[in-house]
Amino acid sequence: MYGIILAGGSGSRLWPLSRELYPKQLLNLNSDKSLLQTTFERLNSFLSADKILSVTNIKHSSNVKMQLDKESLVLSEPVSKNTAPAIAVSVKYLVEKTNSDPIILVMPSDLQISDNVMFKKTVDKAVCLAQENYVVTFGVKPSYPETGYGYIKVNSNGNVEKFVEKPSEVAAFNYLKSGDYFWNSGIFMFKASVILKEFDIFVPEISKILQKIDFSKSDVIPYTEFEKMPNISIDYAIMEKSERVAFVELDCNWKDLGSWQSIYDVSKKDERNNVFVGHVLDKDSKGTLVYASSKLVATIGLEDTVIVETEDAILACRKDKAQEVKEVYEILKQQHDDAQMVHKTVYRPWGFYTVIAAGKGFQTKIIHVNPGQKLSVQSHNFRSEHWVVLSGTAKVVLESKDYILSPGHSIDIPVKAIHSLQNPFNEDVEVIEVQKGEVLSEDDIIRYEDIYGRV
């Protein structure tokens, strides 16, 4: 058996903590490990690391690789195309790399499962069905009328009758009352040959594109082919049409951590049912979630409210409106607002940087380089940089010459100069970087060498 982790989502309902370039699956929301790492460890408890494939967007690839076991597999989509193309190309990758017809378990990267013993028992049950050439879907008995999940209707014989996308409040209440509907967990299992045959039948346009992708010589998904894929979910593409679908109930304290309401639901609460994270000062609030990441947040007399504070944005809404945060995210995206795209603090494989000031023609960052790490050898066409070492000992490579800089020392990086900031020592390095130029974009990076494979 192999596992596929779907790790390419945007996490728009968890804005402003989740951003396009650093989405929810990479965040530590309710533990000291990210949602992606937790999902990987769950699979790794019964699958070796080299049998777990994470498929993600190329924008997140370096961060995904950094968080996972070096033996695990990572496949990068050149463009986002929803779950059906992601699953199809991942299955073909595993078939061609293993020269076999494995049973495959597909899981989203943003789930919380508290009872891993029961989860494994359910997986074992599903394996038997997958061996009989069924496409298995996992459903969760609903505990309240959630409008943010898809539903599966199951008849008295335990067979799937239909899939329903996110319903209205009235419909969700009726689903809960009927007892015939289950939350769609987003977890599936199938034999590789079976799901590929279903793609042939129901989504031939995906199958035709798959035939042009060859993983025998390369691990790269070609953009010219993948961008032709339809933007369609696995539910619409296969599950709603296939006659091979089998249902298994998932009873293991499953939660989709896709909204601030769900984060509140799974978090430890105080005596007034509040959840406070970070530096929070409260008086007389109840049923409220406050997440403070960088500043003191003071609250008085709130009820059933969500407040999320980050360095550059604040969200405040009623808890029952948490699903609508996605609409704010989409508006920011339409307006090309950086608050949708990226945090002021941006994580990289070598460490992170924080934008502390920006204006017309300049930008100032603090760059933190972890021990033993180094930035790519690069140049910029439109900006110069000035570095001042704050702490640690930095190695700077500038036009093939090495410079060792201690705290207080500085160096200028001219426009188009080939350079690299490195930390070959055992202590963290922090550097202030002042950029000057008409274009101050992360796109203005030409890489020549990179230990993280980004050239």
Steps between C-alpha positions, in 0.01 A plus 500: 500500500603857426372828639432827320475821702316785326700803614422764240207691650492875567329491842298811418253452789788527749611843381681708627720228653490295180633675188537391139877454529486346850165318529339322795659158443841652580381670820519381862140576597431294809825309564876534463481335156335615181185339362713353219750349743221353713337341193835360386570349843155340505573322172859432599374296797408221255674603175871559451599856404595398146143378443343840580462751218405862572365689201513878532521819300846594378472823705494289819736223392814613684309555826325162469833323445652683796224376734502135397728197529776504238396152385145610421389590147386847391336575166456865395208619289605788272152652537204430732229288336291357787499148642413285196808596293718488814388145580518384138856618445612368842358154428675488163824609669479214752410242235792596276752535783409169665404306186208357699127537565494613865207569727509873575362694797434869423479752784471880524776667700269707724321240712512430871449136601523439873461122503771358275428142612142519372622675186735211422220247560280691254783508246541121533128456435524721192796300367278193468253699290773655287637152428156416361534789254284751685574871529459557873375826650520572873210679671459650847175502698406870536464644849356838398360659178831613343463697174871500415529126428382280217258217590456136394152346502505130592194271472388233747718240325812710558533598134577852380199670340645841428758765587386849597718811496494755784128537586288783635434521876151357457624210286786425742254490790277258307800281413594479867143417600456227237801294610565397139772754429868501590764768475732441205841459665695548177677166559492235225654162425528305176719276291703707253372313194138542614512878547689549174228301323236724662684804365491338155122458525388822669775758435669394174650847457713435811599153376612639161726752671636230736612297198731787399669519843797264539649450848744230390762764419403795718322587826378831357137555396520687166322835515404487132288189564380551857364850437252340254346295784139588592455668837280236663476320834522122536141504632359660182735311269465144633317447828161638392499289183679174575312177565798358689470724808499326840439677830686462829407694813792679660464506880825645635425856619549649153509877451557705187707793626383724219343791686539701820183333631669159466818630666285620791320165518819294544684742732516486879261751656493692828212505751308749282556295182758742364810407299788746537827457310787744541506825700129549581345709779129431541214615723162325506504340153353156433496249215770705326820416309784754507824418316775759556822438308704819552318755718298528820129457423262630770134394492197592713159334511518314170276203428536232230761709320819427306794741504824412321796741509809477280778749428312665213132403531220448753188289454193552718174312438218311664593137548205381292627711209844335494430325167465843334865590566571343162311789336736752661795297371358501147437877507860562607615272220297696243650822634856357478545576869814347652304424818347207310829383352765501769580582863751763600694201632574253219649155564762352271696170512801690638307695769271801465483873437274775638413821316532778757461808276412574138445809291548639150830367374610325819428198721660388825510143626649301785642176358545200732725219369505171692834327581646309208263660247552739210299706257531424129777652289298772326485845346240776453435704189321790665622545858810544708530375858688608811553241775587567864568201727307521830599169659700188420772475238397525134684379194433714193599387152517802266623463141694180592671660804428386858446744788456405867295765683449527878231713676517866400676438168325570169531447126342643184351277229480695171231448237567183291785388730506122559487436874390270784441534874612190691529368855754214522527544877312365806317819606203672335578797278284813485558768238324827421448533125418835340382470139508797259349503153194564289395131509511326841336170418588144601470424128818701443723207601719320245634182661824332386555243778265381773530211749118482522448428129335828405720577198 
